[in-house]
Amino acid sequence: GGLPMKSSWLWSSGSILWRQIRRAARDGSAFHLVVDAPAVEEEGSRSEKSIVWLTRRVAELRNRGLLTIETLSNAAARLSDVPIASPQRSILRHAG
């Protein structure tokens, strides 16, 4: 999903975006939200208010433990973190 949205965000596209976020939280899946800051600034206070509304709703889900918020950089580091492998040891012993 991305912000700002092309149509009236609170009434159509915004409700679709919000449903997608809730679905991701329910399913335990990832959701990537992109905010186009220059476009938000260009659209003005209505767009800013929409983002404030969305972030408050997302924070409520986070506070209830229903989702985790992280940057793409943190997600990439977490997902690429491979534990150091310990040498394999056999459980077999000589029968002698």
C-alpha positions as CSV (number, residue, x, y, z in Angstrom):
1,G,0.0,0.0,0.0
2,G,1.0,3.6,-0.4
3,L,0.2,7.0,0.8
4,P,-1.1,9.4,-0.3
5,M,-3.8,7.5,-2.3
6,K,-5.2,8.7,-5.6
7,S,-8.9,8.9,-4.5
8,S,-10.7,10.1,-1.4
9,W,-8.7,8.0,1.0
10,L,-11.0,7.9,4.0
11,W,-14.0,6.7,2.0
12,S,-12.7,4.3,-0.6
13,S,-9.0,3.6,-1.1
14,G,-8.2,4.3,2.5
15,S,-10.7,1.8,3.8
16,I,-9.2,-0.8,1.4
17,L,-5.7,0.0,2.7
18,W,-7.0,-0.3,6.3
19,R,-8.6,-3.7,5.5
20,Q,-5.3,-4.9,4.0
21,I,-3.4,-3.9,7.1
22,R,-6.0,-5.6,9.4
23,R,-5.9,-8.7,7.2
24,A,-2.1,-8.8,7.4
25,A,-2.2,-8.5,11.2
26,R,-4.8,-11.2,11.4
27,D,-2.9,-13.6,9.2
28,G,0.5,-12.8,10.7
29,S,1.8,-11.7,7.2
30,A,3.9,-8.8,6.1
31,F,2.5,-5.5,4.8
32,H,4.7,-2.9,3.2
33,L,3.5,0.7,3.5
34,V,5.2,3.4,1.4
35,V,4.6,7.0,2.2
36,D,5.5,9.5,-0.5
37,A,6.5,12.4,1.7
38,P,6.7,15.0,-1.2
39,A,3.3,14.0,-2.5
40,V,1.8,14.2,1.1
41,E,3.3,17.7,1.5
42,E,1.9,18.7,-1.9
43,E,-1.6,17.5,-1.1
44,G,-1.6,19.3,2.2
45,S,-3.4,18.9,5.5
46,R,-6.1,16.4,4.4
47,S,-3.4,13.9,3.4
48,E,-1.5,14.6,6.6
49,K,-4.6,14.0,8.7
50,S,-5.2,10.7,6.9
51,I,-1.7,9.5,7.7
52,V,-2.2,10.6,11.4
53,W,-5.5,8.6,11.5
54,L,-3.8,5.6,10.0
55,T,-0.8,5.6,12.2
56,R,-3.0,5.9,15.3
57,R,-5.0,2.9,14.2
58,V,-1.9,0.9,13.4
59,A,-0.4,1.9,16.8
60,E,-3.6,0.5,18.5
61,L,-3.0,-2.9,16.8
62,R,0.7,-2.8,17.8
63,N,-0.2,-1.9,21.4
64,R,-2.6,-4.9,21.5
65,G,0.2,-7.2,20.3
66,L,-1.5,-7.9,17.0
67,L,1.3,-6.6,14.8
68,T,5.0,-5.5,14.8
69,I,6.2,-2.4,13.1
70,E,9.7,-2.3,11.6
71,T,11.6,-0.6,8.8
72,L,12.6,-2.5,5.7
73,S,16.2,-2.2,6.8
74,N,15.5,-3.9,10.2
75,A,13.3,-6.6,8.5
76,A,16.1,-7.4,6.0
77,A,18.7,-7.6,8.8
78,R,16.4,-9.9,10.8
79,L,15.6,-12.1,7.9
80,S,19.2,-12.4,6.7
81,D,20.6,-13.1,10.2
82,V,21.9,-16.7,9.9
83,P,22.8,-18.3,13.2
84,I,26.4,-19.4,13.5
85,A,26.4,-23.2,12.9
86,S,28.0,-25.4,15.4
87,P,29.9,-28.4,14.1
88,Q,27.9,-31.5,13.7
89,R,28.6,-34.3,16.1
90,S,27.6,-37.8,15.7
91,I,25.6,-39.6,18.4
92,L,27.0,-42.9,17.2
93,R,29.8,-44.5,19.3
94,H,32.2,-47.3,18.6
95,A,30.9,-50.6,19.9
96,G,34.2,-51.8,21.1
